[in-house]
Amino acid sequence: MAKIPLTFACGLYDRMLALYTGEVQADGIDLDFIAIDDPRQIFDRMGKDLEFDACEMSSSEVISRHAAGRREMVALPVFPSRVFRHGFITVNRKAVRTPKDLAGKRIGTPLYTQTAALFIRGLLQDEYGVDLSGVHWLQGATNSAESHGHPSAPPLLKPVSIEQNASGRSLSELLEAGEIQAIIGSGLPVALRTNPDVQRLFPDFHARELDYYRRTRIFPIMHLVAIRRDAYEQHPFVAASLYQAMTAAKDLALAKMRDLGALRYMLPGLPAELDQIDATFGGDPWPYGVEANRPTLNALVRYLEEQGVIAKAPKVDDLFVPVRPILPMTH
């Protein structure tokens, strides 16, 4: 039987590499893996024109579309990108020294609705009791004077004080100058390396992240895998096929990372990190599927509702299509 051609745009992460090389193949699918390192480019191209059959996609964008009744995509519980965000809160120490000092400040963010920013605001409110209702948000790229891509997120449902950065300077430069007092988001300002006044709010961020995970079981999910609904409805088996292949590729990457005869990554502390992964995550730091990620997904939909991105948090099970095996039709 002929395989179904399918385009898939994604970053070339270790957990996806075997799909790109062909070492792992998706049953019944002729996968055209389009490697794009800038996820914002993927999101914009998929969000505007549904340019790919499947792709890595912003979790918050997919869920907000779903909640608004825009169902052009279906989602798989595969998570190409996830990042703890305690280390992505940078501040000007002249103005901010503790989390609660952020109340009422001017804070830069690439995009208010960005998944990273959603998790950071939720973290600050849940863990540190920070009142962000009086914050004035400045949106723009962290290290350039431009905007952060061209997202197609629905309008906010609650009034929030937001303006687009039109200063001709980057958020990093504004933070140095004291014109904003903090930056939250998916990246770090270059001033963190060059200006002693610009520091992480939590210098001990990694220890805090591990403690946070042990207590909450939340490991923030940034991106999921989306499939065009028309492609899925024409060939429903592709969901289970992709899920199984992506799980196999991730498991293979984890096994190769554990081969310490020669370090697979330029991380001198990798052997110690693997011990930490075993102790904290039970051996698999990157599980796929809904059940293993329920605390994280529940937090994400709650933050989306609380922060005015969606009207009502959906049930997380309703966000994903079934991934049990379905045999392709034969004729």
Disulfide bonds with the S-S distance in Angstrom:
none
